[in-house]
Amino acid sequence: MKEMSFFEELQWRGLVKDIAGDDLEDKLNNEHLSFYWGTDPTADSLHIGHYSSLVTAKRLAKAGHHPVLLVGGATGLIGDPRPTSEREIISKEVVEANLEGIKEQVKKIVGGDVEVVNNNDWMKEFSFTDFLRDVGKYINVNYMLDKDIIRRRLETGITFAEFSYTLIQGYDFLHLFREKGVTLQAAGSDQWGNITTGIDLIRKITGQEAYGFTMPLILDANGKKFGKSEGNALWLNEDKTSSYELYQYLINTDDTKVEEYLKVLTFLTPSEIMKVMEEHNKEPEKRIAQKTLAEQIITDLHGEESCKQAIKISESLFSGDVKSFTEKDINDAFKGLEPFTISEDKNIVDILVDGGVCSSKREAREFITNGSITINGEKETDVSKIVGKEMCLFDKYLIIRRGKKKYYIGIYK
């Protein structure tokens, strides 16, 4: 394929939705801009839904643009308006603790000469009247009411705090424009209204131009925000979401979405992505694209060793060979699986029934004699076998596999 400019590649990857500034394409291709991306510290870790924006920030940095990543110590105390209801207010102490965790996280992910700032460092200097005089007087209420997220909340009601959020974020852009030479804000498409507020403030107060572009929000095959499952986020912090959990989520990516995710969430070149998809489409059952996606993301987030370990756990569970598991591997692999308790040595048939592996002793005997039961990687075919603590991994864990895929875990106490 022909060589693309940086901006053309962003478009090819599907990373450009809205643009503010007629000459932004030329500036991204031929200049070195300072840009910012921001997030509020509503938790002590970002989640996979933030990752597309962080990857784009890293992509801009690799192209020679200077990243300033803002963690909203001030805006986090308010919360940006949600489409349906007001966010729960969190305490200053929690915001501060979350902020420190996220600052280190974004530095690690984006790397290089990334600069991390906290908007509370300048917002705390404002009195309420000063903010209204120096910022509020420049933005018309009708202009704010026309913002999509605010307009959608008018019927159900919106508080003054939420209504004012766009003014604070707009001022963030103005402050960074003045103090750090930031001329571009890049964010998800849900932030377009806040970006344009900042651009308007800069134009009205300084008479100069600033730029913005948004990326489409990444959705799963069901149209839900990427990385959400039953309301629970997949965290970027490895201590909160293990590499194995992330690997399992990513290798189960729907075929209709995997090429999009490779373009948006990895640093593979266009030629490399096209080659992966060509191989994948020949034998989709091998999930080549999904495995590539998982390996690229986990290596970027957690490192090569964590990625290798996630693959090892996955392959060991598939083959049934769990004897080499570390205790951490066991906890990662069976996180969320309710264990059953073993209080004494028992016949294998009773263990299977008590643990819910089989519904009856007759069924348990059938599974055992058919060779369908393995305990800690060893096939068990003797219905008279006594299961004791000496069989446990780390004197504690009994990993039972029924058939090829169904796992249960017992804890000997």
Long-range contacts (C-beta under 8 A, 24 or more apart in sequence): 1-270, 1-271, 1-274, 4-270, 5-29, 6-63, 9-270, 10-56, 10-59, 12-263, 12-270, 13-263, 13-264, 14-216, 14-260, 14-263, 14-264, 15-56, 15-59, 15-215, 15-216, 15-264, 16-213, 16-214, 16-215, 17-189, 17-192, 17-213, 17-214, 17-215, 17-216, 18-189, 18-192, 18-212, 18-213, 18-214, 19-211, 19-212, 19-213, 20-195, 20-196, 20-199, 20-210, 20-211, 20-212, 20-213, 21-209, 21-210, 21-211, 21-212, 24-184, 24-211, 24-213, 27-184, 27-211, 28-60, 28-63, 28-65, 32-64, 32-65, 32-66, 33-65, 33-66, 33-183, 33-184, 33-211, 34-65, 34-66, 34-68, 34-176, 34-180, 34-181, 34-182, 34-183, 34-184, 35-60, 35-65, 35-66, 35-67, 35-68, 35-182, 35-183, 35-184, 35-185, 35-186, 36-67, 36-68, 36-69, 36-70, 36-172, 36-173, 36-176, 36-182, 36-184, 36-185, 36-186, 37-67, 37-69, 37-70, 37-185, 37-186, 37-187, 38-69, 38-70, 38-71, 38-72, 38-75, 38-119, 38-169, 38-172, 38-185, 38-187, 39-69, 39-70, 39-71, 39-72, 39-102, 39-106, 40-71, 40-72, 40-75, 40-76, 40-79, 40-80, 41-71, 41-72, 41-73, 41-76, 41-95, 41-98, 41-99, 41-101, 41-102, 42-76, 42-79, 42-87, 42-90, 42-98, 43-98, 43-233, 43-235, 44-97, 44-98, 44-101, 44-102, 44-237, 45-101, 45-102, 45-105, 45-235, 45-236, 45-237, 45-240, 46-102, 46-105, 46-106, 46-235, 46-236, 47-227, 47-233, 47-234, 47-235, 47-236, 48-226, 48-227, 48-233, 48-234, 48-235, 48-236, 48-246, 48-249, 49-218, 49-225, 49-226, 49-227, 49-228, 49-233, 50-236, 51-227, 51-236, 51-265, 51-297, 51-301, 52-188, 52-215, 52-218, 52-226, 52-264, 52-265, 53-186, 53-187, 53-188, 53-215, 54-106, 54-109, 54-110, 55-264, 55-265, 55-266, 55-267, 55-300, 56-186, 56-215, 57-110, 57-114, 57-186, 58-109, 58-110, 58-111, 58-267, 59-267, 60-186, 61-110, 61-111, 61-112, 61-113, 61-114, 62-267, 65-184, 66-113, 66-115, 67-110, 67-112, 67-113, 67-114, 67-115, 68-114, 68-115, 68-116, 68-117, 68-176, 68-180, 68-182, 69-106, 69-110, 69-114, 69-115, 69-116, 69-117, 70-116, 70-117, 70-118, 70-119, 70-172, 70-176, 71-99, 71-102, 71-103, 71-106, 71-116, 71-117, 71-118, 71-119, 72-118, 72-119, 72-120, 72-172, 73-99, 73-118, 73-119, 73-120, 73-121, 74-118, 74-119, 74-120, 74-123, 74-124, 74-168, 75-119, 75-165, 75-168, 75-169, 75-172, 77-120, 78-161, 78-162, 78-164, 78-165, 78-168, 79-162, 79-165, 80-149, 80-162, 80-165, 80-169, 80-194, 81-149, 81-150, 81-153, 81-158, 81-162, 81-163, 81-165, 83-149, 83-152, 83-153, 84-156, 85-156, 86-158, 86-159, 86-162, 87-162, 101-237, 105-236, 105-237, 109-236, 109-300, 109-301, 115-180, 117-176, 117-180, 119-168, 119-172, 119-175, 122-175, 123-168, 123-171, 131-167, 131-171, 135-167, 135-170, 135-171, 135-174, 135-201, 136-167, 138-200, 138-201, 138-204, 138-205, 139-167, 139-170, 139-197, 139-200, 139-201, 143-200, 144-197, 147-193, 147-197, 148-192, 148-193, 149-190, 149-193, 150-193, 165-194, 166-193, 166-194, 166-197, 167-197, 169-194, 169-197, 169-198, 170-194, 170-197, 170-198, 170-200, 170-201, 171-198, 171-201, 172-198, 173-197, 173-198, 173-199, 173-201, 173-202, 173-210, 174-198, 174-201, 174-202, 174-205, 174-206, 177-202, 177-206, 177-208, 177-210, 178-206, 182-210, 183-209, 183-210, 183-211, 184-210, 184-211, 184-212, 184-213, 185-210, 185-211, 185-212, 186-212, 186-213, 186-214, 186-215, 187-212, 187-214, 187-215, 188-214, 188-215, 188-216, 188-217, 189-214, 189-215, 189-216, 189-217, 190-217, 215-264, 218-260, 218-261, 218-264, 218-265, 220-254, 220-257, 221-254, 221-256, 221-257, 226-261, 236-301, 238-301, 238-302, 238-306, 242-310, 242-332, 242-335, 243-298, 243-301, 243-302, 243-306, 243-307, 243-309, 243-310, 243-332, 244-309, 244-310, 244-313, 244-314, 244-329, 244-332, 244-333, 245-332, 245-335, 246-294, 246-297, 246-298, 246-301, 246-302, 246-310, 247-294, 247-298, 247-307, 247-310, 247-311, 247-313, 247-314, 248-314, 250-290, 250-293, 250-294, 250-297, 250-298, 251-287, 251-290, 251-291, 251-293, 251-294, 251-314, 252-290, 253-289, 253-290, 253-293, 255-284, 255-289, 258-289, 258-290, 258-293, 259-289, 261-293, 262-289, 262-292, 262-293, 262-296, 265-293, 265-296, 265-297, 266-292, 266-293, 266-296, 266-297, 266-300, 267-296, 267-300, 268-292, 268-296, 317-407, 320-374, 320-377, 320-401, 320-404, 321-377, 322-376, 322-377, 322-393, 322-399, 323-376, 323-377, 323-378, 323-393, 325-393, 325-399, 327-393, 327-394, 327-397, 330-393, 330-394, 330-397, 330-399, 330-409, 334-399, 334-407, 334-409, 337-407, 337-408, 337-409, 339-409, 339-410, 339-411, 340-408, 340-409, 340-410, 340-411, 341-410, 341-411, 341-413, 342-387, 342-398, 342-410, 342-411, 342-412, 342-413, 343-413, 345-386, 345-387, 345-388, 345-389, 346-386, 346-387, 347-383, 347-384, 347-385, 347-386, 347-387, 348-373, 348-375, 348-380, 348-382, 348-383, 348-384, 348-385, 348-386, 348-387, 349-383, 351-387, 351-398, 351-400, 351-410, 352-400, 355-400, 355-408, 355-410, 356-408, 357-400, 357-402, 357-408, 358-402, 367-402, 372-402, 372-403, 373-400, 373-401, 373-402, 374-400, 374-401, 375-399, 375-400
